[in-house]
C-alpha cells in the first residue's frame, strides 16, 4: 500500500473494497506518541487538564477513546456539565444519532469526539489533531487503529495515553509490538490538580444524571435481549454442569 494509493482511497467518493494483509503493527513517523502516568481516581481531572491545553498547542480537533459505552456516555455528560462542546459515538446510540454526532464533529460544531472502538475502524475523519486514550485498549492492534485516526496523509499528529497503576502491563505490550517506546508527556501534577474540586463535583453530577437516565438498567435489558437472541439461534455454548461427588 503506497502513500499515493492511501490518499486515493481516502479521497475516493465511492467506498472501494479494501483488503489489508497483516504485516505487524505500524504507526507513521509524523505521529508523536506519548503517555501520562496517573492515579486512576483522577483520570477525569487529567482529561480536563489536557483539553484545557489544546488551544495553546494549536489543536483544533480531538478524539477521546474509552473502553465502554457507559464510560463514553458518562464523560459526555461530564463535558456537558463543564461547558465543553463534545459529541459522543457509541453502540448504545441509534444509527441516526451516531451519524448526527459524527456530522457535528466533522463539521467543526464539536471539536471533541468521545468514542468507543466503534470509531477506530473505517470512519473517514481526515483532520484529527489529537487522540487521547482515556482507557488503554487490551489489544495493541486496537491501539494502532485508534492512533491511526490522526497524522494522516503526511500531516502531523499527537496521541496521549492515560496510564494508571493497572495499565502499565498494557503499555509495555503496546511498546513491545511497536518496537518503540512512548515518550512521557510533560505536565506538573500541581497544575493538573489545581482545578480538582470543580471537576470532581462535575463528575458527581454526571454520574447522577447517568443514574437518572436509567443507563445501567437499559444496559442490563440490552444484554438480556442479546443473550435471548443468541440462545434462540443456538449460538450460546452450553455450560458443563459440574458433577457433584458424593461424600461417604
Secondary structure in CASP SS format (residue, H / E / C, confidence):
PFRMAT SS
TARGET T0000
AUTHOR 0000-0000-0000
METHOD secondary structure of the structure
MODEL  1
X C 1.00
X C 1.00
X H 1.00
X H 1.00
X H 1.00
X H 1.00
X H 1.00
X H 1.00
X H 1.00
X H 1.00
X H 1.00
X C 1.00
X C 1.00
X C 1.00
X C 1.00
X C 1.00
X C 1.00
X C 1.00
X C 1.00
X C 1.00
X C 1.00
X C 1.00
X C 1.00
X C 1.00
X C 1.00
X C 1.00
X C 1.00
X C 1.00
X C 1.00
X C 1.00
X E 1.00
X E 1.00
X E 1.00
X E 1.00
X E 1.00
X E 1.00
X E 1.00
X C 1.00
X C 1.00
X H 1.00
X H 1.00
X H 1.00
X H 1.00
X H 1.00
X H 1.00
X H 1.00
X H 1.00
X H 1.00
X H 1.00
X H 1.00
X H 1.00
X H 1.00
X H 1.00
X C 1.00
X C 1.00
X C 1.00
X C 1.00
X C 1.00
X C 1.00
X C 1.00
X C 1.00
X E 1.00
X E 1.00
X E 1.00
X E 1.00
X C 1.00
X C 1.00
X C 1.00
X H 1.00
X H 1.00
X H 1.00
X H 1.00
X H 1.00
X H 1.00
X H 1.00
X H 1.00
X H 1.00
X H 1.00
X H 1.00
X H 1.00
X H 1.00
X C 1.00
X C 1.00
X C 1.00
X C 1.00
X E 1.00
X E 1.00
X E 1.00
X E 1.00
X C 1.00
X C 1.00
X C 1.00
X C 1.00
X C 1.00
X H 1.00
X H 1.00
X H 1.00
X H 1.00
X H 1.00
X H 1.00
X H 1.00
X H 1.00
X H 1.00
X H 1.00
X H 1.00
X H 1.00
X C 1.00
X C 1.00
X C 1.00
X C 1.00
X C 1.00
X E 1.00
X E 1.00
X E 1.00
X E 1.00
X C 1.00
X H 1.00
X H 1.00
X H 1.00
X C 1.00
X C 1.00
X C 1.00
X C 1.00
X C 1.00
X C 1.00
X C 1.00
X C 1.00
X C 1.00
X C 1.00
X E 1.00
X E 1.00
X E 1.00
X E 1.00
X C 1.00
X C 1.00
X C 1.00
X C 1.00
X C 1.00
X C 1.00
X H 1.00
X H 1.00
X H 1.00
X H 1.00
X H 1.00
X H 1.00
X H 1.00
X H 1.00
X C 1.00
X C 1.00
X C 1.00
X C 1.00
X C 1.00
X C 1.00
X C 1.00
X C 1.00
X C 1.00
X E 1.00
X E 1.00
X E 1.00
X E 1.00
X E 1.00
X E 1.00
X E 1.00
X C 1.00
X C 1.00
X C 1.00
X C 1.00
X H 1.00
X H 1.00
X H 1.00
X H 1.00
X H 1.00
X H 1.00
X H 1.00
X H 1.00
X H 1.00
X H 1.00
X H 1.00
X C 1.00
X C 1.00
X C 1.00
X C 1.00
X E 1.00
X E 1.00
X C 1.00
X C 1.00
X C 1.00
X C 1.00
X H 1.00
X H 1.00
X H 1.00
X H 1.00
X H 1.00
X H 1.00
X H 1.00
X H 1.00
X H 1.00
X H 1.00
X H 1.00
X H 1.00
X H 1.00
X H 1.00
X H 1.00
X H 1.00
X H 1.00
X H 1.00
X H 1.00
X H 1.00
X H 1.00
X H 1.00
X H 1.00
X H 1.00
X C 1.00
X C 1.00
X H 1.00
X H 1.00
X H 1.00
X H 1.00
X H 1.00
X H 1.00
X H 1.00
X H 1.00
X H 1.00
X H 1.00
X H 1.00
X H 1.00
X H 1.00
X H 1.00
X H 1.00
X H 1.00
X H 1.00
X H 1.00
X C 1.00
X C 1.00
X C 1.00
X C 1.00
X C 1.00
X C 1.00
X C 1.00
X C 1.00
X C 1.00
X C 1.00
X C 1.00
X C 1.00
X C 1.00
X C 1.00
X C 1.00
X C 1.00
END
